[in-house]
Amino acid sequence: MKLTITLAGKNKRYRHSIRVRTLVSATVLSSIFMLVSSRSTESVSEDIARVRLAQTEVNEQQKDVEALKQQTSVKIKALLSHVAELSAQVTLLDEKGKQIATELGMSAADLDAFVPVSIPDNLQEDPILNEIAKLEQSLDLKSQQLSMLESLVRGHHINEQSQLSGRPIESGWLSSYYGMRADPFTGKSAMHKGLDFAGKAGENVVATAAGIVTWAGERYGYGQLVEIDHGDGFVTRYGHNDSLTVSIGDVVTKGEAIAKMGNTGRSTGVHVHYEVIRNGKQVDPLPFVYKK
């Protein structure tokens, strides 16, 4: 499409045709030129300020990235230190477990049989966290094994302690045996169903095996009496005490002080009357006294 411009004078006429597209383009270029020419120096300053602000923000972000990098480095070092510490603990527990197992006559295979050596499937994606998770699970495993070994050792020691042996006193002497003898009060022949151990008043009377106290108090003829049930049908009695240091229901260990030697009940001097009862019947305690 064309636009025709005609100029007419007295003697001449001027006609020129121009395309509309060309006219529009010229108009747009003129407008842009005028717009750019009209921009003030203030606009340029604003642009420079914006560039500087953007540069400042970039610098701050770089600083943040560097700080994050340093923090991450510190955390990684801490994690690696934690891994080393856990690894050392696992090794220590492993050696300790093997030592206890050896003392009990067990092999490493027997030890592993206590707790299944399996790692739960809850591992982390990060390799360091993954290693920590495995070490923590390994520690838990070793702790379970040691706990079971401890129970075995405790049971082993209880079996040893539940065996009657030794004297019921820490110091003193055997003054009267088990069997028929003259009754000190009547002079007549009577059965003496225990052993008498003489000593000084206030000396410790001790349990000859581990067990549970089933009597702690006064009983006719025995004075202040302690009775201990050791299981397997065995019971021991400790009579004529001055005072008691245990109560009914207490669990006592072999050699533990249970009373103070005295002269209470049907007694003619400071001593402890010691009885061993097997399946409800008094037996001679002497073989147990000399038993190792």
Secondary structure, 3 states (H helix, E strand, C coil): CEEEEEEECCCCEEEEEEEHHHHHHHHHHHHHHHHHHHCCHHHHHHHHHHHHHHHHHHHHHHHHHHHHHHHHHHHHHHHHHHHHHHHHHHHHHHHHHHHHHHHCCCCHHHHHCCCCCCCCCCCCCCHHHHHHHHHHHHHHHHHHHHHHHHHHHHHHHHHHHCCCCCCCECCCEEEECCEEEECCCCCCEEEECCEEEECCCCCEEECCCCEEEEEEEEECCCEEEEEEEEECCEEEEEEEEEEECCCCCCEECCCCEEEEEECCCCCCCCEEEEEEEECCEEECCHHHHCCC
